[in-house]
């Protein structure tokens, strides 16, 4: 009877399913012409009650269960100190990578390694992420980011999406906003000062001596090609202007670095007015290969522990290109032939020819000099002034010969041709975009397809959460002649720059390999132990679902405790947490990983510890006790 009843139910369900399919087909909701992907659905406005463009946008950004996004988007987290990772086109946030700020959810800033990296700083200001490159293409190995507040840089390893090195504060550089921008084969990334100051750090000079005793620098950070380790190679002395953004030359312009500057007036008060007096500021063009060679030849002074070279001592290394006032971004076209200056107080972007720039140098076609640097002839090196709109800040490129410029004042993105230098389209975004990011749009071979506008204001775009609004990122479709906004995404403060890379270029690992030689690693419960040497205690603990060995640890008040924890679950996504109540300690260990914390047992009593990361049905039972014996009972 049971089998017959079950068969009847199955037949009934099958009949119902067939009936539903026929009903949908008859009412025209399914187009009978099938593509290779299967039947194409007719989600027209008449059938859905929703405008066709809305339905189209939804379909283009929907990534169904079982499918994955085509791109990773790495976005700066601004003064959160973090990097945010999104999938494109879904715009789903996949990960927050802690970099310059403690993050309790993963224990970043609590483990010995990350605590040492952060040093005495509690926050950072992440502005410009930069993916490592080979031959001008993203290679998916590392991501580098700057800390504009504390003159630091960090390296994120993309096989694990974790921060592995923080370097700095870098000597002599105040606010490295013009960072980090890589050379095409990741020999260096460059950092330029936003603020001028006396050098080295700690030196005093009255503000009235600004023009004579305040300096900026360009720092060249060398990258080890094997492991990505960063080190300060050299610095170049610059006038006390403010350096905004940078870009490295590509292909024909490889070997050059371009920096935007503002406040060439050298003002030090009320910069909104006093740094906007001139009609033009400069793009500073620097031949980093010439400077590198000069440093190797010993033509530098040591200042603050850095090798500092004055570019004026290396003739032919540094030139000034006049640019519309207060330029923000400088962007080199994919073929390396054009240098795009985005003067935010001008309704135009200026296109400069690298070939003509080199001709000016060869012919000594200059229109004077400033602070000992030759100024190339603007009329000779300029190719076009493209009237893009109000407040141009930053430009990216696609694979069809078009450039895209963010317009802060106009709240729009302009699309213009690199052939005839005319605007062909605009799309409104909401609101006030700063940077924008196209798919691999600052490499030698952009993808097109998608662009993300990183907007500074959201205003009325999302449900109200009070006076502090989220920021806004909007996904724009580039596959048609007319740009279309596909998706609005609220984000935490504050997105500055981002880069978008094909997902298949990044190769991650899921489980840490077993390493018997690793400091503190324990893989067998009989090796788990507590060792004492005077008032120093080492705990060697292992964890697996759902227990710790040992699960009772006794120490004395005042002991210095070094605690190693190895996760011996070698299964993907089985993460263990470890928190000690009332001791302000929490961290994670990934599958196969060993982590270390250090603390002083300064509070006597009994303190439970437990797993903070759900790992099994008996997760609640994964707990134990830290027993701290008071001094008077030892």
N, C-alpha and C positions, 0 to 999 in steps of 0.2 A: 504493500500500500504506500509506504513512504517513497519508494522509487517512482511509482506512477504519479503521485502528487507532485513530486519534484519535477518530473518531465512536463507535466501540465503547466507548471509555473514558468519553466523555461520557454515553452512554446508561446505562452501568453505574452511574456516579456518581449520575445522576438517579434511577434506580430505587432505589438505596440510600437516597437522601434521602427519597423518597416512603415507602419502607418504614419508616424511622425515625419520620416524622411520624405514620403510621398506628399504629405501635406505641405511641407516646406517647399518642395520642388514645384508643386502645382501653383502655389501662391507667388512664385517668382523670387523667393528669397535665395534660391541657389541657381546659379548660372549653369545650364546643362553642358556648356563647353568646358571640358576639363583640361587643365594644364598638366605639365609634368609633376607639379606639386600636388595635384588632385583637383577637385572641384573648386572653382573660384566663387566666393560668396559675394552676392550683390547687396552690400550694405549701403544702399542709396538713401538719400534724404527721404524719399517717398516711403520707403520701407521701414526706416528706423525713426523718423521724426527728428533726426539730428542732421545738421548741415554736412554736406559731403566732405568739406575740407576738415571738419572735426573728426569724422570717421576715418578719413585717410591718415590724419596725424596719429590717431590712436593705433591704427594698424601698423604704422611705420615704427612706432616706439614699443609695441608690445612684444615681449620676449616670453613665449609660452613656457610652462613647466617642462623641464627636460632639455631646453635649449639654453644657449649661453650668449652673452653679448659679444659683439664683434670687436669692440675696443675697450681698453682701460683708459680712464681719464684720471690724471693725477692733478688735484687742485690744491693750491696753497690754502692753509687755514688761517693766514694772517696772524693776529695777536692771540689766537688760541694756541699757537705754537705747534700745531699739528699739520698733517697732510691728509686730505680726504680723497678716497678712491671711489670712483663711480664706474658703472658699466654703461657703455653707449651701444645702442640707442635707448635702452630702458631708462637710463638716468637713475638707476637704483644705487644707493650708497652701499658699497660692499665692505668697506673697511675704513677705520680711522687709524692712521699710523702715528703714534706719539713720537715726537722728535725733540722738542725743546721744553716740554711741559710734562709734569708727572701725570700718569694716567693709572688710577687705582684698579680699573677693570682688568688690566693685564699685569699690574705690578710694576709698570715702567716708572723708574725713579726710586723703587724700593730694593730691587735686586742689586747686588754689589756692582755688577757691570754697568747697569744703567744709571745708578746713583753716582758712580765715578764720572760717567760721561757728562751728566748734567752739571756737575760741580756745584758751585754756590748760587747758581741762577735758578729761579723758579718759573721763568717764562721766557718765551721768545716770540719774534715777529716774523713769521714765514711769508715770504713774498713770491719768490720765483723758482719753482721746481725746474730742474733740467735733467733730462734723460741722457745717459751715456750714449755716445755715437761712435760709429765706425764708417768712414768714408761719407760722412754727412747724413747717415741714416741712423735712426734709433736702433740700438742693438739689444735692449731689454735687460742689461746687466745691473745697472745701478741708477738711482735717482739722487741727485744732489739738491740741497735747499739751503737758503741763506737765513740768517737771523739778523734782521735789520736793526734790532735794538741793541744787541750785545756783541756785534762784530764776529759772529761765529758762522760756521758752515757745518753741514751734516751729510753723511752718506747713508742711504737706505739700500740694503741689499734686496733685490727684487726676486731672489729665489725664495726668500722667506717673508718679504714685506716688513722687515724690521730694521730699525736704526742701529747701525753697527759702529759708527764713528762720529764724534763731534770734535771739530778742530776750532780752537780759538779761546779767548778773543784774539783775532788776527791783529798784530801790532800795527799801529799808525793809521788805522782805517776807522773813521767815525761813520757808522750807519751805512753798511754796504748795500745800498738799495740797488745799485747797478750790478746785480749778481743774481743767480749764478748763470753764466753764459759760456757754453763749452766750445772749444775748438772742434773742427770736424772729425778728428780722430781721438778726442778726449785726452789730448796731451795735457791740456790745462782747462780750468775754467777761470773766468775773470771776475773780479769784484772791484767795483769803483765806489768811492766815498759819496754819500749824499751830503754830508756835513763836513765843513772845513774845521780844522782845529790845530793847535800846536802839537808838534810831534817831537819825541814819543809821547805816549799816554802819560799823564801826570805832570807834564810841563805846563807852566803858567805863562800866559801872555795876555795883557789887557786887550779887551775887545777893540779898542781904538787902533791896535796894531794888526787888525784883521788882514789887511792887504799885504803886509810884510812878513808876518810871523805865523800865519795860519795856512795850512796846506791840505790838499787832498791827495790820495794815492790810488793807483790801480794795482791791485794785488793779483799775482798769477799763482794759482794753486795747482800744483802738479798732482797728477793722478797716476797711481801705479797701474800699469795695464793688466797685471795679473790678478790683483786682489782689490783694486779700487781705493787703496789707502791714499789719503790726502796729506800733502805737506806743502808748506809755504816755500815757493821757489824763489821769488823775487818780487819787488815792488817798483813802480815807476811814479815819480813825483809829478803832481799836477797842480795847476793854479787853484786858488781857493774859490772855485765855482761849485755848483751842486751838480753831481753827475747822476742822471736819472736811470736810464736803461742802456743796455749794450746788446750787440750781436756780433758774431764772428763771421768773417768772410767765408764764402763757399766756392769751391771749384776755381774759377778764374781769379777770385778775390781771396782765396785761402792764404793765410799768413797775416791778414789784417784784422784788426778789431776796431769796432765803431762804437762810440759812446755819445749819448746825448748829454748836453749840459745846459743848465739855466743859471740865472744869477751871474752872468758874466759882468754885470754891473758891480759885483763884489760888495753888495749891500749886506748888512748884518742886523738890521731892524726893519720891521714892517715889510717883509719880503713880498707880500701880495701886491704891494705898490712899487716898492723900490727895486724889486728884481724883475720888473716888467717895463722898464723904460725904453730899452732898445727895440728896434724893429726885428732884429735877428739875434739869436744866440748861435751856438756852434754844435756841430757834430765833430767830435775829436776822432781822427783816424790815426791808429797806431799800428805800426808794423811789429807785431809781437816777436816775430822770428829775428828781426834785427836787434831788438832789445834783449832777447834771450842770449844771443851771441855776444853782445856787449857785456852782459853779466858774467858769462863764462870767461871772458877776457879780463875780468876783474875791474871793470869800470863802474864800480858802485861804492857807496858808503854804507856802513852798518848803522842803522838807526832803530832803536828799540828791539834789537835782535834780528832785524830783517835786512836783507840786501836791497838797498834802495838806489835806483839809478835815476839820474835826471835826463829825460829824453832829449833835452837840448844839447847834451853832450854826445848824442848819437845822431848826427845829421842825416836827414832822410827818413827818420823813424816816425815822426809825428807831424800831422798837419791839421789845420782847422778848416771845416767846411761850413760856411754860413747857412743857417737854417731858420725857418720861421720861429718866432719867439716862443720861449718856454717849451721846447720839444719834449715829448714824453718818450715814445718808443722810437727806436731805429731798427729797421728790419731789412735784412738782405734777401733779395729774391732767390728762388730755388736754384737758378742758374748762376748766381753770384754776380750778375751783371749790373744789378741796380741796388742802390741804397735808398731806402724810403725813410724820410724824416717826417714825423708826425708832430707838428707844432700846435699844441693844444689851444693857443690863443689866436689861431688862424683858421679860416674855413677851408684850408687846402692842406694836402700832403705834397711834399716836394720829392720828386724822383731825381736822383743823381746817378750819373753813369760812372761805373768804376773805370771803364776804359778812358773816358774823358778826364777823370780824376788823375789817372796815371799820366795822361798827356800833359796836364797842367804841371805835374811835378817835373816831367822830363823837360818841358819848355820853360820851366820856372815862371809860369803864368800865375802870379800871385797878385793879390790886391792889398798887400801890406802884411803886417804881422802883429801879433798880440802876445805879450809876455815871452817873446823870443820864438814863437811858433808861427810858421808861414800860414797865411790864409789863402786858400786856392780861390781862383776867380769864379765867383758864383755863377755868372752868366755862361761860362764855358762848361762847367761841370753839371749844371742843371739841365735835365731833359724835359721835365714838365712840372707844372704846378696843377695838381688835380683838384678841382673844386668838389670835394666830397661832402662838405657840410660842416656843422658847428661842433667844435670840440674834438677833433681827431686825436686819438691817443695811441692806437696800436694797430698793426696790420699783419694779416696772415694770408696764406696763399692756397690755391687748389691746384688740381692737375690739368685744368683747362686754360691756363693762362690768365686767370683772374686773381685780383687781390681783394681783400675784405678789410675794411677799416672801421673800428668802433668810434662812434660819435657820442661823446659824453653829454654835451649840452643838448643835442638833438634827440637823444634816446633812440638811436638807430644804428644800423650797420649798413655801410655803403659797399656795393660791389662795383669794381672798376677794372678796366682792361689794362693789362701790361703791354698791349700792342699799340692802341691809339690813345691810351690814358684818359678814357672817358668813362663816366659813371653810367652803368647800365641798369642798376636796380638799387633799391633801398628797402629795408624792412624795419618796422618799429619794434623796439624791445623795451622791457619794463623793469627798471628804469635806469638811465645813466650808466651805460656800460663803461668799464675801465678797459681791462684786457679782453681779448677774445682768443679762442683756440679752435683751429681747424684740425681735422684729422691729419696728423703728421705734417701740419701746415707750416712748420718752420724748418723742414728738412730739405734735402736736394730733390726729393720726389714726393710731394704731397699727395694725399689720397682723394681730397675733395670729400664728397658725401655729406659730412656733418661739420657743423660749426657750433661752438658753445659761446654765448655771450655771458661774461661774468659781470653782472650788474651790481652797482653799488647800493641801489635802493629798490625796495619791493613795494612799499606803500600799501596799496589796496589789493595786492595780488593774491593774498592768502588769508585764511581766517585770522582774526585779530588775536594777538597775544599780549596786548598792552602796548606801552610806549616803545619798548625795544623790539624792533621788527627783525625778522630773518632777512638775510640777503637773498639774492635771486640769481639763478643760472637758468638760461633758456637754450634749449636745443633747436638749432635751425637746420632745415633741410637744404642741401646744396645741389641736389640731383636734378633740379629743373631750372630753366632759365630764370624763373622768379623764386627768390628765397621765401621760405615759409617757416614760421615758428611752429615747432611740433610739440614742445613740452615746456612747462614751467616747473622749476624745481627750487623749493626753499632750501637754503644752506645756512650753516652757522657762520658767524663772522670770522674772517672776512676774506672772500676769494679775491686774490690779486691776479696771478697768472696760473695757467694750467697747460698741460701737454697731454695729447691723446695718441696712444700707440696701439697698433694691431695687437690683439690679445695673444695671438700665436707666437709673438716674438718673445714673450716672457715665459721662462721655464722655471716653475716652482718645484720644491720638494714638499712632501706631506708629513714625513716622519724623520726625526733626527736619527742618524745611524748610530749603532752601538759603538762605543769607544771606551775600551777598558783603561786606556791611558789618560782619560779625561780627569782633570782634578775633581775629586769628590764624588765621582760617579760610582753608584752601587747598583748592581743588577741581580744580586741574590740576597734573600732575606737573612742568610747567615752572615753576610758581610755588613749588614746594617748594624750600627753601633754608635755609642757615645764615648768619646775619648777626652780625657782631661790632662792638661799640662799646666800646673799652677792654677791661675784664675782664668785660663783660656780653655774653652770647651769647644770641641768640634763634634757636630752631629752629622752622621752619615745616614740619611733616611732614603728609603725607596717607597714608591707608591704604585699601586695598581688597583683596579676596581675590586673591592671598594674598601681599601685599608691602607694604613701607613705602617711601616716597620722602621723604627720602633714607634709605638703609639703612646708611650709614656716616657717623657724626658725630664730628668731631674737635674737642676743646676743650683748654684748658690747665688744669693743676692750679690750683685757686683761683678759677676762673671762676664767676660767678653765672649759672646757666643757666635761661632761661625756655623751656619746651618746649610748643609747641602741636601738637595732633594732631587732624586732622579725618578722620572716617570717611566716605568717599565711596561706600560701599555704601548706596544708598537703598532697600534691600530690608528688609521686616519681619523682625525677629529676627536680623539679621546684625550681631552685636555684636563689636567687636574689643577685645582687651585689650592692655595695654602694660606690660611689666615690665623693669626693668634689674637684672640679676643683681648681688647684693652691695651694691646702693645702696638697698635697702629701699624700692623704688618699684614700685607696681602700681596701675593704674586701668583703667576701661573707657570706651569711647566707643560710644554707641548709633548706629544708622543716621542719618547726616546730621549728627551732633553734633560740636562742637569742644570739647575740654577743654584745660586748661592745668595744668602743674605747674611748680614752681620749686624748685631745689636748688643747692647749692654743690658743684662737682666737686672734692671734697677728697681723693679717693683716686686716685692715678695708676695707669695700667695700661690693660688692655683688658677691657671689660665687655660681654658679649653682652646684647642686648635681644630680646624675643620676644613673640608674641601669646599671652596667657594664656586667651583665650576661643575655644573651637573654632569655626572659621568656614568651613572648607572641607576637601576631601580633602588639600590641600597645606598644611594648617594648620602642620605642623611646619616647613615651609620659610619661614614668615613670621617672619623674624628679621633681625638686623643687629648692628652693633657701635658702642658708644660707646668712643672712644679718648681717653684723658685723658693728655696729654703732661706728664711730670714737670717741675717747675720748673727743674731743672738742665739740661734739654734744650730749653728754649724759646728 
